[in-house]
Amino acid sequence: MESATLQLDWILQLIASLPETKKIRKTIFDIAGFPRWENVNSNTLAFYLDENEEHGFGRLFFDSLLEILIAKGAIEKRDQERYEINYTIERETYADSKRIDIVLRSAESKDSNKLWAIIIENKIDAKLYNDLEAYWKSIHAENKTGVVISLHDNQNVLQEFEKNKGIKFTNILHDELIKVVLGKLSEYYLFSDDRHLLMLKDYFQNISNMTQQTDHELLQTQWEIYKKYANEIEKLKKVEQELKDYTAKCLYEGVKTFGFDPATIYAAKGKHFYATDTFVKETGLVYLKYFRFYFAYENLVSNSAISIYYELHGEFVSKGKDVVDGLKKRMKKKEFSLSEDFSVNESGSASSAFFHLITCNKFKFKGADPLQEQVTQLMKRVFFNDQFNIVLQCADVLREALNEPSLVKEALQQQTIT
């Protein structure tokens, strides 16, 4: 085997030469699965722009937006006072058959027109394809201001639009708005809701995560280093695959000793093992065919860890909770016990395909004994020991859950597997 003489000193050199990458912290938006959803961002932005919302930040976001619009010349400094009155906020206001993301309007009107309106188009990743002219014409106010709040610079597009249509929309970057908000936050801190301060911090982080540009120089450096060690890396990948095949084979050989065969010879992350017809016949427990082992061994090569699940599957999955309760009763009566690494499933979770009964998350093999031998020892110690055969106990508890008499004592007497 080529891996026996594989030299690994180069790995330390490779790790030492790789430049450090910046880790991006997860936010609630990442966890929920929509960090870059434009509609979600618009909802959040509208929430913070609403001075009457429960966040307690008042006009923090509105005043920050106003400050930027004045600095960019979109609103005259002398007109600032007219924006100090109450205003309303609308989401997805219709403009013909289209919808404007956010519209802010003064609460006061003059001659049936609002005193002012701010039309906001929000952009995350999508290009600025929107019909800004229709948006502008659909809003009636004495003073109108068009704004595109975006992740990336759209000022050139907006300048061309103004040149062709005579309508001005001002581009404000999300991180640009956040910087001004941060600068003003201390003025609103005492009146804000603590919970919303945490949420606001996550919103800031999400904007920061999205605006980070790809570090091409860093990636280029990493690529050059990778190419330098490409041959060694490929050899290591080959060795890793050989070891995955070896550990899968050890698992297969070790478990089949007890009358369970794998569904497939090899799988990338895990493998199911089912009771053989011969084993079912020997024990006299036909319900064994509704149980199986699942071994998750994707980390076995790298850290000697394996997760093991003994589970119910097939037509009696709905009886999973009854089996768990029955096992706990027998444990309480000391009719059987479990190794400290294993436990009866406490969550009681089930899907339509399986129900975990006995679980062990990340059991670690230790010592220098051959892996196949360690697998055999583990299975005998936990599941097939002479005093408490858990595999037969589970099948017997299912019998009871189906209102059939217990056969476990007879089954244990019939057992011939050592």
Residue, then its C-alpha position, 0 to 999 in steps of 0.5 A: m500500500e503506497s500510504a505506508t511510506l507516505q511522507l507528511d512533513w510537507i503538511l506542516q509547511l503548507i499550514a504555516s504558509l497559508p495566510e489566515t482568513k477572516k471568519i464571518r460570524k453567523t447571524i440569526f439571518d444566516i441561521a434562519g436561512f435567508p441572509r440575502w433575501e431582499n424581501v426580508n431585508s426590506n421588512t427589517l429596514a421598514f421596521y427600523l424606519d418606523e418611529n412608532e415600532e416597539h424597538g424604541f429607537g424612534r427616528l434613529f434610522f429616519d434621521s440617519l437616512l435624512e442626514i445622508l440625503i442632505a449630505k448628498g444634496a438630495i434634500e436641501k439643508r434649509d428644508q430639513e425642518r419640514y421632515e421633523i413632522n410625523y410620517t407614515i411608512e408603507r411596504e410594497t406600495y403599488a405603482d401600476s402593476k409594480r410594487i415600491d419597496i418602501v414609501l415614507r410620506s408626511a402625515e400632513s397634506k397640502d391641497s390633497n398632496k402630502l408635503w413630502a415623500i421618500i421613495i425607497e428601492n432596496k437592493i441586495d444582489a439583484k441588478l437595478y432593473n426596476d421601473l423607477e419612472a413608474y415609481w416616481k409618477s405614482i407617488h403624489a407629494e409636493n416634494k419627492t425624493g427617490v432613493v436606492i439603498s443597495l449593497h453595491d454601487n448603482q450611482n452610474v446607473l442612476q446618473e444615466f437614468e437622471k440624464n434620460k428621464g430627468i428624475k433623480f434617485t440617490n444611491i445610498l449603500h447599506d453599510e453607509l446607512i449603518k455607519v451613520v446609524l451607529g454614530k447616532l445610536s448613543e442618542y437613542y440607547l436609553f430609550s431602546d428595548d434591550r432585546h431589539l438592541l441585540m437584534l439590531k446588532d445582528y442586522f449590522q453584522n448581516i450587512s457587514n457579512m454581505t458587503q465583504q468583498t472577495d479577497h482575490e489577493l488572499l485567494q490567489t496566494q492560497w491557490e499558488i500555495y495549493k499548486k505547490y503541494a498539489n501532488e502531495i495533496e492528491k496522494l493524501k486524498k488517495v490515502e484517505q480514500e483507502l482508509k475510508d474503504y478499510t474502515a468501512k470493511c472493518l465495520y462490515e466484517g465486525v457487525k456481520t458476525f452478529g447476524f446483521d448485513p449492510a444494505t450496501i457494501y460502502a457508503a460515503k457517510g454511513k451505513h444501515f445494517y439489517a438482521t439476516d433471515t438466518f438470525v431472525k430464524e435462530t432467535g425466533l423473533v420475527y420482529l427483528k426485521y423491523f430493526r436496524f443499525y445505522f453507523a455514521y462513520e464519516n469522521l472515523v478516519s480523521n478522529s476515530a469517532i463513530s455514531i451508532y443508532y439502533e432504530l425501528h423502521g418500516e410499518f411499526v415506526s409509529k410504535g417507537k415511543d412505546v418501545v422506548d417507554g418499554l425499554k426504560k421500564r425494563m432498565k428500571k427493573k434492571e432487566f438490562s442495562l446500557s454502557e455509559d456511552f449509550s442511552v435510550n433515545e430521550s428525544g422521542s423524535a421520529s420520522s416516517a422512515f425510522f425511530h432512534l431507540i438506542t443512540c451513541n453520538k461520537f463513540k471514540f475507538k481507542g488503543a492499538d487493537p485492530l479496528q475490526e476487533q474493536v468493532t466486534q468487542l463494542m457490539k458484544r459489550v453493548f448490544f449482544n452481551d450474554q446477560f443483556n442482549i439489547v437487540l432481542q430486548c428491543a424486539d421483545v418490547l415491540r411484541e409487547a407494544l403489539n399486545e403479544p406475549s414476551l418471548v425474550k427469555e426463550a429467545l435468549q436461551q436460543q441464542t447461539i451467537t457469541 
